[in-house]
Amino acid sequence: MSTPRFKKILIAGFIVCAFLAFLLGRLGDGFNTRWRNLKDGMTQAEVAQALGPPTWAGKTLVKGAGDQEVTRWQYKRGRCTYCVDFDYTGPGGAPVVYRTEHFREEFRWPAWFPWQPGKTRA
């Protein structure tokens, strides 16, 4: 194999690998598409089937129907946190989804980084 042909094959292989890496990162595990399919009124079993087990589950300080605390499930994906809140449909009722939200953690420079960004003043 001649050198120019080898270079062409090497460059083409690099482009194909970069394109595949882009597609893999863009499509990912599909959590975002499953997240968008959540609807109000879904039960905990339906959410667990759609998203899998939560990273963290607990109660919030918010009071819902029947004067019961609202249950919150959190899913951590990278720097994003997805929250699903379950409220009871009434006294003795089953918990169902009533609110979903997600947020991204703000990037912070590591403490050991020698050049810290300037502090903003109000």
VENMO-V122523 format. One record per backbone hydrogen bond with DSSP energy under -0.5 kcal/mol. NH is the residue of the N-H (numbers start at 1). CO is the residue of the C=O. If there is no record, write none. Layout:
nh->NH co->CO
nh->NH co->CO
This chain:
nh->6 co->2
nh->7 co->3
nh->8 co->4
nh->9 co->5
nh->10 co->6
nh->11 co->7
nh->12 co->8
nh->13 co->9
nh->14 co->10
nh->15 co->11
nh->16 co->12
nh->17 co->13
nh->18 co->14
nh->19 co->15
nh->20 co->16
nh->21 co->17
nh->22 co->18
nh->23 co->19
nh->24 co->20
nh->25 co->21
nh->26 co->22
nh->27 co->23
nh->28 co->24
nh->30 co->27
nh->34 co->30
nh->35 co->31
nh->36 co->32
nh->37 co->33
nh->38 co->35
nh->41 co->97
nh->42 co->39
nh->44 co->95
nh->47 co->43
nh->48 co->44
nh->49 co->45
nh->50 co->46
nh->51 co->47
nh->52 co->47
nh->52 co->48
nh->55 co->74
nh->56 co->74
nh->58 co->72
nh->60 co->70
nh->64 co->68
nh->67 co->64
nh->68 co->65
nh->70 co->62
nh->71 co->86
nh->72 co->58
nh->73 co->84
nh->74 co->56
nh->75 co->82
nh->77 co->75
nh->77 co->80
nh->80 co->77
nh->81 co->103
nh->82 co->75
nh->83 co->101
nh->84 co->73
nh->85 co->99
nh->86 co->71
nh->87 co->96
nh->89 co->94
nh->93 co->90
nh->96 co->87
nh->97 co->42
nh->98 co->85
nh->99 co->85
nh->101 co->83
nh->103 co->81
nh->105 co->79
nh->113 co->110
nh->116 co->114
